[in-house]
Structures are given as C-alpha cells and as structure tokens.
C-alpha cells in the first residue's frame, strides 16, 4: 500500500477513548539485580521528504489510531512523532520510544547497516577492554606496572587503574 500523503493531508491526532499503554508497560517489566527494569515499548515510523518537510507516518499504532505528522528537520520530525504517539495514547513521552526511518528503502538500508556496524564496534570495544583488563591483571603479577603499561601500549596509570594492588 503506497498511498500518497503530505503536509496538506496531515490532521490533528485523534485520541482513542479506551487504549492505554499501561498494559504494555506491565508486560514489559522485568526484575534485574536489585532493581526493576522495564522494556520500553517502541513505535516505528517512516519519513519521506515532501518539499521542505519530512512527512512522518507512525506505522504500528493500535487499531483506530492514525499517526501522521511533519517536521522541517529530521530532529523536529522525530520529536513531532513522539508528540503524536503521546497524544494518541495519552501517555508521557518518557514511557516509549519512536524509531524513525527513511521511507526510501535504500536510505533505510544504509541507516540499518550503520547501526549494525556501530553495535558490532561497541561489542568489540567492550571485548577489547575486558581483554586489556585481564592482561593487565596477569602482567602486573609478573612484571612492574610501568612494564605492563609499555607491553600493552597504555600508560602505567591506566594499568594501575585496571589492576589495582590489593592489600
């Protein structure tokens, strides 16, 4: 379904009477280490350029809700999409996330690939930090902190922070 819509067709959001996000919040709650963790509901939206505006369509709202808005910039479009979801569902903006993607499949693929690569880089950086800390702890048992820093290519102060002496 590739319907055409633009700024001239954007209407103020209608507020449904019965739908509340509260049920989704209750289902998403999980217990963590000494604290309660909540999975934040995510609403997906697509945006396409329409003249000087980004026209936004929120795709996964409950039945009976139509979420469309616009913004001059991507940031404004994302903020407006959050405003629409908040108004339609009568919930605070902090209780959900809006994931905004370009409607153009090529652009969306580029954004997805960039995010995937960034996540992989974050995981690799975390793994590297753990390996560095392990190496620092083992090396400082056998050589000086200064030598461990030189071997690992980091400052001796950083090695001391990674492998503090006990005692």
Secondary structure, DSSP 8 states (H G I E B T S, - for coil): ------GGG-------SS--THHHHHHHEEE-SSSEEE--EEEEEEEEEETTEEEEEE----TT--EEEEESSHHHHHHHHHHHHHHHHT--GGGEEEEEEESSHHHHHHHHHHHHHHHHHHHHHHHHHHHHHHHHHHHHHHS-HHHHHHHHTS-HHHHHHHT----
